[in-house]
Amino acid sequence: MAPEKWELYTRTAEDGRPLVVMARQRDESTETLLQNGIVTLVRCRADPDAVNGQGMPKGTDRLYPLEDRLDEEPALRAVGGIRVASVTGQGERRMILVHRSPIDLAPVLAAFPVEGYTCGISAVSDRAALIQLVTPTEVEHQFNADADVIASLEKQGDDGHAPRSTDFWFYGSPEALKATAGRLGPLGFSVKRWLDGRSGIVLSRTMPVDLSSFQAVTPAIVDAAGQNDVEYDGWETEVISASAK
């Protein structure tokens, strides 16, 4: 069984303060539950003296055992339940659970008190807004994919700071791919090669491959692909270790 995939990104709350969202990649059945099933919020409010100026609660690591316990709760699993996201900010951490039938999670919360937090259960008042919050945009999704590749490079001793030739893969019709290449050309992308039958194209750009570099370029890549109905399939590059540098 493949490991569960979680994506991490930041949003801004209505009060202007940040929200950190950790959302589970969803399959069709989970998506259906989120849209049409029962949604339960487990809200853990931090003590007032344990919240920083941006509304971020401190000591959220103390909540991890509770999240693990909810993920493993037999009664929740019996009704097809699953935690789809956790949202941190505004002085609390919200754990979003979806399930087919009603379930009482109060006994679980009572059995797992968390120091510095008061946890309770509440209903969802605006499902559409919640779904939007826990659904990564295409750019957010791609940032997570970028981070995975960068983490792999770091494990091989490459901090990503050294500029190097980096290849980007796109698939679509020849006309759409040509338009995508033209749109990205002013940003330093050039055509490296066409793939079999001109169903795909590899663009190349010389650049560092650290997070800040992709925060600058990924939105433009996603926008160019979306504007031309092209599939962007990520990037790859050579490993430049510290010894090589």
C-alpha positions as CSV (number, residue, x, y, z in Angstrom):
1,M,0.0,0.0,0.0
2,A,1.3,3.4,-1.0
3,P,2.0,5.8,1.9
4,E,-0.7,8.5,2.5
5,K,0.1,11.8,0.9
6,W,-0.4,15.1,2.7
7,E,0.0,18.5,1.3
8,L,1.0,21.6,3.3
9,Y,0.2,25.2,2.3
10,T,-0.7,28.5,3.8
11,R,-3.9,30.6,3.4
12,T,-5.1,33.9,4.8
13,A,-8.0,34.0,7.2
14,E,-10.8,36.6,7.0
15,D,-9.0,38.6,9.8
16,G,-5.8,38.7,7.8
17,R,-3.9,36.2,9.9
18,P,-2.3,33.1,8.4
19,L,-3.7,29.6,8.4
20,V,-1.5,26.6,7.9
21,V,-3.4,23.8,6.1
22,M,-2.3,20.2,6.0
23,A,-4.7,18.4,3.6
24,R,-4.8,14.7,2.7
25,Q,-4.7,13.9,-1.0
26,R,-8.2,12.6,-1.7
27,D,-9.6,9.8,-3.8
28,E,-13.1,9.7,-5.3
29,S,-14.8,8.1,-2.3
30,T,-13.2,10.6,0.1
31,E,-14.1,13.5,-2.2
32,T,-17.7,12.3,-2.2
33,L,-17.8,12.2,1.6
34,L,-16.5,15.7,1.8
35,Q,-19.1,16.9,-0.6
36,N,-22.1,15.0,0.6
37,G,-21.3,13.1,3.8
38,I,-21.2,14.3,7.4
39,V,-18.4,16.7,8.4
40,T,-17.2,16.9,12.0
41,L,-14.8,19.5,13.3
42,V,-12.7,18.7,16.2
43,R,-11.5,22.1,17.5
44,C,-8.6,22.4,19.9
45,R,-8.4,25.9,21.3
46,A,-5.0,26.9,22.8
47,D,-4.8,28.7,26.1
48,P,-4.7,32.5,25.5
49,D,-1.1,32.7,26.8
50,A,0.0,30.1,24.3
51,V,-0.8,32.0,21.1
52,N,1.6,34.2,19.2
53,G,0.9,37.5,17.6
54,Q,-0.1,36.0,14.3
55,G,-2.7,33.8,16.0
56,M,-0.6,30.6,15.8
57,P,-1.0,28.3,18.8
58,K,2.2,27.0,20.4
59,G,2.9,23.4,21.3
60,T,0.9,21.9,18.5
61,D,3.1,18.8,18.6
62,R,1.1,17.9,21.8
63,L,-1.9,17.4,19.5
64,Y,-0.3,14.8,17.3
65,P,-1.2,11.8,19.5
66,L,-4.9,13.0,19.5
67,E,-4.8,13.2,15.7
68,D,-3.3,9.7,15.5
69,R,-5.9,8.4,17.8
70,L,-8.7,9.9,15.7
71,D,-7.2,8.4,12.5
72,E,-7.2,5.0,14.2
73,E,-10.6,5.2,15.9
74,P,-12.4,2.0,15.1
75,A,-15.9,3.6,15.4
76,L,-14.9,6.3,12.9
77,R,-13.5,3.7,10.5
78,A,-16.7,1.6,10.9
79,V,-18.7,4.5,9.3
80,G,-16.1,5.1,6.5
81,G,-14.6,8.0,8.3
82,I,-11.3,9.7,7.7
83,R,-9.5,12.9,8.6
84,V,-9.1,15.0,5.5
85,A,-7.3,18.0,6.9
86,S,-6.0,19.8,9.9
87,V,-6.0,23.6,9.9
88,T,-3.9,25.7,12.3
89,G,-4.4,29.4,13.0
90,Q,-6.6,31.9,14.8
91,G,-5.6,30.4,18.1
92,E,-6.6,26.8,17.4
93,R,-6.2,23.7,15.4
94,R,-9.2,22.3,13.6
95,M,-9.2,18.6,12.6
96,I,-11.7,18.0,9.8
97,L,-13.3,14.5,9.7
98,V,-15.8,13.2,7.1
99,H,-17.9,10.1,7.6
100,R,-21.1,8.3,6.2
101,S,-23.1,8.1,9.4
102,P,-23.3,10.0,12.7
103,I,-20.7,9.2,15.3
104,D,-20.0,10.5,18.8
105,L,-16.3,11.4,19.2
106,A,-16.7,13.0,22.6
107,P,-15.5,9.9,24.5
108,V,-12.2,10.0,22.4
109,L,-11.6,13.6,23.3
110,A,-12.4,12.9,27.0
111,A,-9.9,10.0,27.0
112,F,-7.1,12.1,25.4
113,P,-6.9,15.5,27.1
114,V,-4.2,17.7,25.7
115,E,-2.2,20.0,28.0
116,G,-2.7,23.7,27.0
117,Y,-5.7,23.0,24.8
118,T,-9.4,22.8,25.2
119,C,-10.9,20.4,22.6
120,G,-14.5,20.1,21.5
121,I,-16.7,19.1,18.6
122,S,-18.6,21.5,16.4
123,A,-20.6,21.3,13.2
124,V,-19.8,23.0,9.9
125,S,-21.6,26.1,9.1
126,D,-20.3,26.7,5.6
127,R,-19.4,23.5,3.8
128,A,-18.4,25.2,0.5
129,A,-16.0,27.5,2.3
130,L,-14.5,24.6,4.2
131,I,-14.0,22.6,1.0
132,Q,-12.3,25.5,-0.6
133,L,-10.0,25.8,2.4
134,V,-8.9,22.2,2.4
135,T,-8.5,21.8,-1.3
136,P,-5.1,22.9,-2.6
137,T,-5.0,25.0,-5.7
138,E,-3.0,23.7,-8.7
139,V,-0.1,26.1,-7.7
140,E,-0.2,24.9,-4.1
141,H,-0.3,21.3,-5.3
142,Q,2.8,21.9,-7.5
143,F,4.7,23.6,-4.7
144,N,4.3,20.4,-2.7
145,A,5.7,18.4,-5.6
146,D,8.6,20.9,-5.9
147,A,9.3,20.4,-2.2
148,D,9.4,16.6,-2.6
149,V,12.0,16.8,-5.4
150,I,14.1,19.4,-3.4
151,A,14.0,17.2,-0.3
152,S,15.3,14.3,-2.4
153,L,18.1,16.5,-3.7
154,E,19.0,17.6,-0.1
155,K,19.2,13.9,1.0
156,Q,21.9,13.5,-1.7
157,G,23.9,16.5,-0.4
158,D,22.6,19.1,-2.8
159,D,21.2,22.3,-1.3
160,G,19.9,23.5,-4.6
161,H,21.7,26.8,-4.6
162,A,24.0,26.2,-7.5
163,P,22.4,27.1,-10.9
164,R,22.1,24.2,-13.3
165,S,20.2,23.1,-16.4
166,T,16.7,21.9,-15.2
167,D,14.2,20.1,-17.4
168,F,10.4,20.7,-17.3
169,W,8.0,18.2,-18.9
170,F,4.7,19.1,-20.6
171,Y,2.1,17.0,-22.5
172,G,-0.7,18.1,-24.9
173,S,-1.3,18.9,-28.5
174,P,1.6,20.2,-30.6
175,E,0.0,23.6,-31.0
176,A,-0.7,23.9,-27.3
177,L,2.8,22.9,-26.4
178,K,4.3,25.3,-28.8
179,A,2.1,28.1,-27.3
180,T,3.2,27.1,-23.8
181,A,6.9,27.2,-24.8
182,G,6.3,30.6,-26.3
183,R,4.6,31.9,-23.2
184,L,7.5,30.7,-21.0
185,G,10.3,31.8,-23.3
186,P,10.7,35.3,-21.8
187,L,11.3,33.7,-18.5
188,G,14.4,31.9,-19.8
189,F,12.8,28.6,-20.9
190,S,13.9,27.0,-24.2
191,V,12.9,23.9,-26.1
192,K,15.3,21.1,-25.3
193,R,13.4,18.4,-27.3
194,W,10.1,17.1,-28.5
195,L,8.8,13.7,-27.3
196,D,7.6,10.9,-29.5
197,G,4.9,12.0,-31.9
198,R,5.2,15.6,-30.6
199,S,2.8,14.7,-27.8
200,G,5.1,16.2,-25.3
201,I,7.9,18.7,-24.9
202,V,10.8,19.2,-22.6
203,L,11.7,22.8,-21.8
204,S,15.0,23.7,-20.2
205,R,16.0,26.5,-17.9
206,T,19.3,27.2,-16.1
207,M,18.4,28.1,-12.5
208,P,19.0,27.2,-8.8
209,V,16.6,24.6,-7.6
210,D,15.8,25.8,-4.1
211,L,12.4,26.6,-2.7
212,S,12.6,30.3,-3.3
213,S,13.4,29.8,-7.0
214,F,10.4,27.6,-7.5
215,Q,8.2,30.0,-5.5
216,A,9.1,32.6,-8.1
217,V,8.7,30.4,-11.3
218,T,6.1,27.7,-10.5
219,P,3.0,30.0,-10.7
220,A,4.1,31.1,-14.2
221,I,4.5,27.5,-15.3
222,V,1.1,26.4,-13.9
223,D,-0.5,29.5,-15.5
224,A,1.0,28.8,-18.9
225,A,0.0,25.2,-18.8
226,G,-3.5,26.0,-17.7
227,Q,-4.0,28.7,-20.3
228,N,-3.1,26.3,-23.1
229,D,-4.8,23.1,-21.7
230,V,-1.4,21.4,-21.3
231,E,-0.5,18.9,-18.6
232,Y,2.6,19.9,-16.6
233,D,4.4,16.8,-15.3
234,G,7.1,18.3,-13.1
235,W,10.8,18.8,-13.4
236,E,14.2,17.0,-13.0
237,T,17.8,18.1,-12.8
238,E,21.3,16.8,-12.0
239,V,22.5,16.4,-8.5
240,I,25.3,18.9,-7.5
241,S,26.7,17.7,-4.2
242,A,28.8,19.8,-1.9
243,S,32.0,18.0,-2.9
244,A,31.3,18.6,-6.6
245,K,30.8,22.3,-6.0
